Amino acid sequence: MTDVVDADELLRRIRRGRERAAEEERAWLERAGDLTATDPEGAREAAGRALAFGAVLRVLEEIVDPGRAPAAAEGTRRVT
């Protein structure tokens, strides 16, 4: 990355990344729920991916809004 960006552009990029991480987390949680009955191994893998995107989301939220209580993911459930 050789482009020089100002603080506003950097913040916009971080916010886009945060939105994408939230979308991916929701999608993988939904997929995990859909796979629970038919493919337990696939459901575990999808849940793991949702956890990874959730971690990225929380880090980006802390960068954008430091010290704020983390937002609970709606519909989060454990998939086994």
N, C-alpha and C positions, 0 to 999 in steps of 0.2 A: 504494500500500500504506500504509494509515493505521493498521493494527492494530499495537499495541505487543506484541512477543513477547519472552519471556525467552530466555536462552541455550540452555536445554534444548530448547525448541520450535524454535529456529533450527537447532540441530544435527539434530533429527529431520527437518526439512524438507530440509536439505542431504543427509542420508543417503537420503531418499526420492528425491531428484533424482539422486543417484549410482546408486542401484539402477535407476532408469528409464533413465539413460544407458547403463548396462551392458546392459540388455535390448535397447535400440534398436541398440546397436553390434552385438550378436550377431545380431539379426534382419537388419540390413542386410548384414552379412558373409555370412550364409547366402543371402540373396537374390542378392548379387553372384556367389556361387559357382554358384547355380542358373542364372543368366542368362549365364554366361560363354560357353557353347557356342552359344546361340541368339540372344542379343542383346548383343553386345560393348559397344555404347554404353550400354545400360541397366545392364550390369555395372559399367562405369566410374562411372556416376552413383551406383549403390548403394554402391560402394567409397568414393566421396567422402563420402557421407553417413555411412558407418561411421567414416571418419576424423574427421569432425566430432564425432560422438557420443563417439568415443574421446578426443578432446581435452577435451571437457567432463568426461568421466569422470575423467581425470587431474587436472584442476584441482580438482574436488570432492574427490578423494582427498587432494590436497595440503592442502586446507583442513581436512579431518577429521583427517588423520594427517600433519602436516608432517614433511618430511625422510625419510620412509620410501621405500624403493626402489619404483618403480612396478611394479605387477603386470603381467606380460606377458599380453596377451589370448590366450586359448587358441584355436587354430585360425586365427589371423591369417595371412592369405596375401595376396600381391599379385595383383590382378586386372587383366589388361590386355586 
